[in-house]
């Protein structure tokens, strides 16, 4: 952890099938995360190709598939970039590389009225994802616990979700940080689904820090906000924060009040997951100073001017270490 940059590490319990070296590294049961000054995460490994997951929807919110690379323009800091990698949105998942699913489940005391609904909903959604490479479950209250499950271990995942009881404070932002810390080194497409009432009463990480980590992460977040039983005085703020976290990644936030609304949200997520384009480019003016690089994706065809493009809005450039001080 870099000098002057620290946040309180939380205890974890790792139940996943992991390599012996990784298991040894987790023996102390803590995962440290570093957040740069001004809430800017810095990655020390070089970035050769910037990857963008892109969703395009029409005015009704229906995903648009079958676009080609020529239908997109990518700009970094206002400069046009050459697209060097492209996958159409209607490709089957087995042509898109591994898809890794993350699930954050709020089990804090404030979820007492909603946890059973959230757990049942999460299990139902996971049953549709038998093609996923693996599923990482992060359940959190006062502490943050993480476990990774292969598809064959789905019954144990279900048991873990069902066994959780609402208790303790809410470390939502720390849970996001723990998940992102583990997901950074993983390959493939990463989809994160969050079930929470949106409050946070425990985290060492702030909302702005969590949002900035998401802004630079190569993941898509779908947030399911369960706000019906929250006090009216905080409901609007928690709704807004969940929307901001999801939109930072090109994802969406849903606020279902019934099983029917949740099923509709799931259907939208499934459609978008299957229809997402993958775009990659090598920056034509690369930076190694850790600065924020704003990225925009536009459509070129005039008939698509009413369509909406969702993707992450940029990334933090890698930080090149300077010469050692004498």
Residue pairs with C-beta under 8 A, 6 or more apart in sequence:
1 32
1 34
2 34
2 36
2 42
4 37
5 34
5 35
5 36
5 37
6 32
6 34
7 33
7 35
7 174
7 177
7 204
7 205
7 209
8 174
8 204
9 30
9 31
9 32
9 33
10 30
10 31
10 143
10 144
10 171
10 174
10 178
10 204
11 29
11 30
11 143
11 144
12 26
12 29
12 30
12 31
12 143
12 144
12 145
12 146
12 178
13 29
13 145
13 146
13 147
14 23
14 26
14 29
14 146
14 147
14 148
15 147
15 156
15 160
16 136
16 146
16 147
16 148
16 149
17 148
17 149
17 150
17 153
18 26
18 148
31 146
31 178
31 181
31 182
33 177
33 178
33 180
33 181
33 205
34 41
34 42
35 41
35 177
35 205
35 209
35 212
35 213
36 42
36 290
39 206
39 208
39 209
39 211
39 212
40 212
40 290
40 292
40 316
41 212
41 213
41 216
41 316
42 290
42 316
42 318
42 319
43 184
43 216
43 316
43 318
43 319
44 318
44 319
44 321
45 318
46 288
46 318
47 283
47 286
47 315
47 317
47 318
48 282
49 84
49 85
49 280
49 281
49 282
50 76
50 280
50 281
50 282
50 283
50 295
50 315
51 85
51 218
51 278
51 279
51 280
52 74
52 278
52 279
52 280
52 295
52 297
52 311
52 312
53 189
53 218
53 220
53 250
53 276
53 277
53 278
53 311
53 312
54 72
54 89
54 250
54 276
54 277
54 278
54 279
54 297
54 309
54 310
54 311
55 63
55 89
55 220
55 250
55 272
55 275
55 276
55 277
55 309
55 310
55 311
56 63
56 64
56 67
56 89
56 275
56 277
56 299
56 304
56 307
56 308
56 309
56 310
57 63
57 64
57 272
57 307
57 308
57 310
58 64
58 306
58 307
58 308
59 306
59 307
59 308
61 268
62 271
63 89
63 271
63 272
63 274
63 275
64 89
64 275
64 304
64 307
65 88
65 89
65 90
65 275
66 88
66 89
66 90
67 88
67 89
67 277
67 299
68 86
68 88
69 83
69 86
69 279
70 300
71 299
71 300
71 301
71 304
72 83
72 86
72 277
72 279
72 297
72 298
72 299
72 300
73 80
73 297
73 298
73 299
73 300
74 80
74 81
74 83
74 279
74 281
74 295
74 296
74 297
74 298
75 81
75 295
75 296
75 297
75 298
76 281
76 283
76 284
76 285
76 293
76 294
76 295
76 314
77 285
77 293
77 294
78 294
79 284
79 285
81 281
81 282
81 283
81 284
82 281
82 282
82 284
83 279
83 280
83 281
84 280
84 281
84 282
85 278
85 279
85 280
85 281
86 277
86 278
86 279
86 280
87 95
87 96
87 277
87 278
88 277
89 274
89 275
89 276
89 277
90 274
90 275
93 99
93 131
93 274
94 131
96 188
96 189
96 278
97 187
97 188
97 189
98 133
98 187
98 188
98 189
99 131
99 132
99 133
99 188
99 189
99 190
99 191
99 273
100 132
100 133
100 134
100 135
100 136
100 183
100 186
100 188
100 189
100 190
100 191
101 126
101 129
101 132
101 134
101 135
101 136
101 191
101 192
101 193
102 135
102 136
102 138
102 179
102 183
102 190
102 191
102 192
102 193
102 219
103 122
103 126
103 135
103 136
103 137
103 138
103 192
103 193
103 194
103 195
104 138
104 139
104 140
104 172
104 175
104 176
104 179
104 192
104 193
104 194
104 195
104 196
105 118
105 119
105 122
105 137
105 138
105 139
105 140
105 161
105 164
105 195
106 115
106 118
106 139
106 140
106 141
106 170
106 172
106 194
106 195
106 196
106 197
107 115
107 139
107 140
107 141
107 164
107 165
107 166
107 167
107 168
108 140
108 141
108 142
108 166
108 167
108 168
108 169
108 170
108 171
108 199
108 201
108 202
109 141
109 166
109 167
109 168
109 169
110 166
110 170
110 197
110 199
110 201
110 230
111 118
111 166
111 196
111 197
111 226
112 166
113 228
113 229
114 197
114 226
114 228
114 229
115 164
115 165
115 166
117 226
118 195
118 224
118 226
119 161
119 162
119 164
121 195
121 224
121 262
122 161
122 193
122 195
123 158
123 161
123 162
124 266
125 193
125 266
125 269
126 135
126 154
126 157
126 158
128 266
128 270
129 135
130 151
130 154
132 151
133 188
134 148
134 149
134 150
134 151
135 148
135 149
135 151
135 154
135 157
136 146
136 147
136 148
136 149
136 179
136 182
136 183
137 146
137 147
137 148
137 149
137 157
137 160
137 161
138 144
138 145
138 146
138 175
138 178
138 179
139 145
139 160
139 161
139 164
140 170
140 171
140 172
140 174
140 175
141 166
141 167
141 168
141 169
141 170
141 171
141 202
142 167
142 168
142 169
142 171
142 202
143 168
143 171
144 171
144 174
144 175
144 178
146 178
146 179
146 182
147 157
147 160
149 156
149 157
168 202
169 201
169 202
170 196
170 197
170 199
170 200
170 201
170 202
170 203
171 200
171 202
171 203
172 196
172 198
172 199
172 200
172 203
172 210
173 200
173 203
173 205
173 206
173 207
173 209
173 210
174 202
174 203
174 204
174 205
175 203
176 194
176 205
176 210
176 213
176 214
176 245
177 205
177 209
177 210
177 213
179 192
180 213
180 214
180 217
180 219
183 190
183 192
183 217
183 219
184 217
189 276
189 278
190 218
190 219
190 220
191 219
191 220
191 222
191 273
192 219
192 220
192 221
192 222
192 249
192 251
193 221
193 222
193 223
193 224
193 269
194 221
194 222
194 223
194 224
194 242
194 245
195 224
195 226
196 223
196 224
196 225
196 226
196 242
197 225
197 226
197 227
197 229
197 230
197 238
198 225
198 227
198 230
198 238
198 239
198 241
198 242
199 230
199 234
199 238
200 207
203 210
207 241
210 245
211 244
211 245
211 248
214 221
214 245
214 248
214 249
215 248
215 249
215 312
215 313
215 314
215 315
216 292
216 312
216 314
216 315
216 316
217 249
217 312
218 312
219 249
220 249
220 250
220 251
220 276
221 245
221 246
221 248
221 249
221 251
222 246
222 251
222 252
222 253
222 254
222 269
223 242
223 243
223 245
223 246
223 251
223 252
223 253
223 254
224 253
224 254
224 255
224 256
224 262
224 265
225 238
225 239
225 242
225 253
225 254
225 255
226 255
226 256
227 235
227 238
227 239
227 255
228 257
230 238
239 253
239 255
242 253
243 253
245 253
246 252
246 253
247 253
247 310
248 312
248 313
249 312
250 310
250 311
250 312
251 310
252 268
252 269
252 272
252 310
254 261
254 262
254 265
254 268
256 262
256 264
256 265
279 297
283 293
286 317
287 293
287 317
288 317
288 318
288 319
288 320
289 317
289 319
289 320
290 316
290 317
290 318
290 319
291 316
291 317
292 314
292 315
292 316
292 317
293 314
293 315
293 316
293 317
294 313
294 314
295 311
295 312
295 313
295 314
295 315
296 313
297 309
297 311
298 309
299 305
299 307
299 309
